[in-house]
Amino acid sequence: MMLVRPTTARLSQVLPRCRRTFITLPDLSAFAPGSSEPQRYKERKVLPYTQKQLYDVVSNVASYPKFVPFCSGSRILTHPPKQTSDGKQVVEAELTVGFLAFKESYVSTVTCIPNSSVEAVASSSTPLFETLSTIWRFEASRAATPNSTLVTLDLEYAFANPLHASVSSAFFGQVSKAMVQAFEERCRRVYG
């Protein structure tokens, strides 16, 4: 019995043509500009402080590096705060945030309604966020504890840089909880 070694010509007639791929590129569509969907988080908690006490902590933008997670700097750009006809106070602040190896600064407009709410919205020119909005609300609590307040934190963000969005997706879901915990700890330090 004689073994016949197939030639290349015979193999091409018998076997379908196969293409060998040495490099497979991943799907990069998730990294296209504008592909980051805003993430939304909401936290609610009753704290044993008055609305004014809680408002005073959150409206003190200069103290953010002391308790806001990932905030490493805060500089007030508007002195004194602008007063609107309906009693709101508005300041512009440059905030610096850092996580992992990233560090960025952006300008945020902070609108305060005394003893009721503090809203911070990043300007549209920020290199870090496509959108960033943080709203703290303070309402008298119906709990049996006197001087307790229901605190609501609404956080919405979308990173402008897909790399930031990709890296942060693993842990940013916990940010609103961390912010409320840090806020609560700050209140304990300030008010006892």
Secondary structure, 3 states (H helix, E strand, C coil): CCCCCCCHHHHHHHCCCCCCCCCCCCCCHHHCCCCCCCEEEEEEEEECCCHHHHHHHHHCHHHHHHHCCCEEEEEECCCCCEECCCCCEEEEEEEEEEECCEEEEEEEEEEEECCCEEEEEECCCCCCEEEEEEEEEEEECCCCCCCCEEEEEEEEEEECCHHHHHHHCCCHHHHHHHHHHHHHHHHHHHHC
